[in-house]
Amino acid sequence: MRQLRAALARIAGIFTKDHADDDLRAEMESHLELETAEFIRRGMDPVEARRKAMLASGGLTQAVEAVRDQRGLPWIESIAADIRYAFRSLRRTPAFTLVVVLTLALGIGANTAIFSVVRGVLLKPLPHREGDKLVYLRHSMDGPGGASLQFSVPEIRDLRTGARSLAGMAEFSPWTQTLEGESDAIRMSGGLVTGNFFEVMGLSPVLGRVTQPSDDGGGVPPVMVLTYEFWKRRFNGDSTIIGKQVRVEGNSVTVIGVLEPAPSIERVDAFMNMVISSHHLSALMVEGRTHRMTDVVARLAPGATVDQARTEVATVYARMQKDHTEAYDPGSHYRLEVVPLKDALGERARLTLLLLMAAAAFVMIISAANVANLTLMRGVRREHELVLRAALGAGVARLRRLLLVENLVLALMGAAGGMVIAIGGLRLLISFAERYSPRANEIRLDTVVLGFTLALAVTIALLLSFLATMPKEGTFAAWIAAGARRVSGSLRKQRLQRALVVAQIAVSVVLLAGAGLLTRTMIALSEVDTGLRTEEVLTINVPLLQIGGGPGNPADMGAWFRQLMISDGQAKEKYDRIMREIAALPGVIAVGVGTSTPLRGSTTQMEVKAEGKIVAAGEAQPRADLRSADPDYFNAAGIPLIKGRPFRPTDQRGAGRVVIINQTLADRFFPNEDPIGKQIAWTGEVLKFSPISGDWRTIVGVVGNTKDGGPDATPRGVMFMPYAQELAIGGVLVIRTDRDAEALATGATRIVRQVAPTAPIENVMTVKQIKDQSVAPRRLNAALVSLLGILALIIAAVGIGGVLAFSVSSRTNEIGIRMSLGAQSSMVQRMILWEGGRLLAIGLVLGVAGAFFGARVIQGLLFGVAPRDPTTFIGVAVMMAAIGVGACWIPARRAARIDPVVAMRS
Amino acid sequence: MAEKLDIKQGTLALMILRTLEVLGPLHGYGVARRIEETSMNRLTLNYGTLYPALLKLEQEGCIKAEWRQSENNRRAKYYALTAAGRKQLAHETREWHQTADLIAAFLAPRPEAT
């Protein structure tokens, strides 16, 4: 209590100093008078008395100081004084301050912004309860579509009973359906989940409830849990939504809850229980080992580690493969990995983000080097001042603190500027991260990011303070004597400055080389031949046929299927009407319909076999994309027919089964023969669960490959079936025009609306837009790294130019002497240029060497360009050299213009 | 003349409080003189020791200060004990006695060595 009171009084004391000083002086004076009076009373002479009184009471000034120290908090006051002093001296050199703060702001801003993305996307703990205990099980194999296989119900059962280190397994079966609204309908990325799903995931509802084990199985009402984001988007965050009914492909579903915001591997709009899909409850699904439709996230048992889970899962999986050889074709190398959920969510972003973080770190190095250089130059000019202060009793420690405070003020101003830059760039970075990560909405400038920024600023300030040479106690005289003439600083400092310039140039070159490689990648990607003959094609996705989850009761299968065939016929009639009317629009050359969008491909791959072709033992059964197309689809999409004929209107149900395959599939089965007329068929275990027939089909045509997996993916086999012979799945309209395809969108969409007023209409895009979209992430990559590279280049140019300018100004005298002794101004200019050119050359060599060894790291992000592409390296070196020489030119010119008379006199 | 002693901070506070208790409100000079006299000039106090100690006591709320006319018509700053100061003095006096007893017991000549 007493201490607290004293502390408060002392803090108050800081602010009442002036008044208190007067008071103290008066008190001292009265003390002196009282004492003097006492001596006079004892019979002393008044003058002598006063002298005696002063002696007796000790030094007045020291007393005042001692009282002051007791009154306030001296260390705060002296630091406040240091800060005031720092601001004053920085204000005296506004150009220096501005350049330093700006340079630091750029470096710190870039780092803060990118670190906030790294934190939000890769580092931050998951919002799930004990999210670090969640692991994603990735089932994969070689070949197209093999990267994410999912699990079948029997596989999950085996894992659940076999792996004790997994406490719970959350099952999620993607199930995209049409959600019908009052006046429209949309495709909803749904997922069917088991009752334990949310418990295992550690997620709670913000509204209502989530599914429970009592929602499992048949005979329960269908229920739906909305994701937070979908609730906001589709239902405008309506809090009365709980208990309401929504229509999902003809079924009524009750909304029971809204989930808290949480990232997921795939986009999800809503979760439903299994009862909505009788297929998911059927024996086919429950007993079919190869019927893999479910993603699995598991929660580690208490005390279990990821490594334990890995070992255990591997054992269980090996036993599964041994017991069910038919389900795991050895040629396809089935794999099962256990990946922490956080890592799985950050996987796609990791390499890109690490690249950006490295690039930002490089910019930080360059800007810190630049600031260090500026500080060194300023330090040389201030050396004299510092020595004087030391000699006058400031104390070396106190001076060090003064410098530290000054550098802290600079660095913190830079950090403040950096925060402004980071806030400005954050929106751009979030939209960038959205392409790579489901956690982009978690990116924030939170306290950890703020701490990072502060730590960065303080580190820089400490480094800068370290650079300054301080006079040692007792050597002041020598320093003062040498003092004023030491204008260029010590040799050690000059070496340091030059080393810093070389480092700046080298790091810039590395950064620019990276930017160059990524830019060339982006160009190469956008120049890739898509395989399509035209880009003026409009695509509209209008799924009209609703298949749903099968009959509610397995006994009704026959009736359900008859109904499905009727719906299929109705959907096809509508497509015909839509296409007839669109074909009549001006400029339309061809209209087709099929399951898939050109350049996007389909999500379904199945094994294929060709008559008389035996797959060698140990080799994977070939797989192909499953698609269908109507007769005009190829022409409309611009997919070239290489051999044979297109589909004909006569290729109907009941007519002979025919297919058209792409070049890749043709090469796979018929490398040296004509595929036309050969027999081919879908095959494999999965066929059991599919409405697709495994009958032999006759190949009537071969079409060219298209870049469906993105411009850098290797093409995969595709088998097209006539749209008329299969269910009208997908419903992608493809419209080719002889003018701007984008302008056609309004008219075409209106026609679709007239024919199918409530059908969901999605992805109204031209082929050109689809292509751009597939290159866009790479373009952003290249743009961001290039931006950082250019930033680095500018800072480095300022750096080398600045050091030379300093060198010229400190050598003015010497240059004056040289010129008066007959040196030509061109010689002086060459001398200065040579001084800068040497640094530039060393920096270039080091930078190119660094890029040469570093480029391998980003190999995974490159396409169409070798990591050590000589053209890029030479280009970057030439650019850096040109800009570097340009930066040296200005001080060199100034040196050449020095007037010897003026120089000698100064 | 007896040798001069250094005053420990806590001790000085105790002396100041006791002086004010005995003599009532007093200015800094008076406090110094009284302490010097009581110590029979074994202690001397200069400004640099006295005034910070007074300020500290004031900050702690043990004493309060006000400007007044002195007995010989000079303006001086008088310090007076507060209620908290009285309590503090009693507390410290008790503690001091205890410590003194303890030290005395320790330093007492040994009873009959065996």
HADDOCK unambig.tbl for C-alpha pairs under 7 A between the chains (distance, minus, plus):
assign (segid A and resid 2 and name CA) (segid B and resid 60 and name CA) 5.25 0.50 0.50
assign (segid A and resid 3 and name CA) (segid B and resid 60 and name CA) 6.81 0.50 0.50
assign (segid A and resid 5 and name CA) (segid B and resid 59 and name CA) 6.77 0.50 0.50
assign (segid A and resid 5 and name CA) (segid B and resid 60 and name CA) 5.72 0.50 0.50
assign (segid A and resid 6 and name CA) (segid B and resid 59 and name CA) 4.75 0.50 0.50
assign (segid A and resid 6 and name CA) (segid B and resid 60 and name CA) 4.76 0.50 0.50
assign (segid A and resid 9 and name CA) (segid B and resid 59 and name CA) 5.59 0.50 0.50
assign (segid A and resid 27 and name CA) (segid B and resid 76 and name CA) 6.63 0.50 0.50
assign (segid A and resid 27 and name CA) (segid B and resid 77 and name CA) 6.29 0.50 0.50
assign (segid A and resid 30 and name CA) (segid B and resid 75 and name CA) 6.86 0.50 0.50
assign (segid A and resid 30 and name CA) (segid B and resid 76 and name CA) 5.72 0.50 0.50
assign (segid A and resid 31 and name CA) (segid B and resid 28 and name CA) 6.83 0.50 0.50
assign (segid A and resid 31 and name CA) (segid B and resid 29 and name CA) 5.35 0.50 0.50
assign (segid A and resid 34 and name CA) (segid B and resid 29 and name CA) 6.91 0.50 0.50
assign (segid A and resid 57 and name CA) (segid B and resid 46 and name CA) 4.51 0.50 0.50
assign (segid A and resid 57 and name CA) (segid B and resid 47 and name CA) 5.76 0.50 0.50
assign (segid A and resid 58 and name CA) (segid B and resid 46 and name CA) 5.34 0.50 0.50
assign (segid A and resid 58 and name CA) (segid B and resid 47 and name CA) 6.46 0.50 0.50
assign (segid A and resid 62 and name CA) (segid B and resid 48 and name CA) 6.39 0.50 0.50
assign (segid A and resid 63 and name CA) (segid B and resid 47 and name CA) 5.38 0.50 0.50
assign (segid A and resid 63 and name CA) (segid B and resid 48 and name CA) 3.79 0.50 0.50
assign (segid A and resid 66 and name CA) (segid B and resid 48 and name CA) 5.87 0.50 0.50
assign (segid A and resid 66 and name CA) (segid B and resid 52 and name CA) 6.28 0.50 0.50
assign (segid A and resid 67 and name CA) (segid B and resid 51 and name CA) 6.20 0.50 0.50
assign (segid A and resid 67 and name CA) (segid B and resid 52 and name CA) 4.52 0.50 0.50
assign (segid A and resid 70 and name CA) (segid B and resid 52 and name CA) 5.79 0.50 0.50
assign (segid A and resid 70 and name CA) (segid B and resid 56 and name CA) 6.77 0.50 0.50
assign (segid A and resid 71 and name CA) (segid B and resid 55 and name CA) 6.99 0.50 0.50
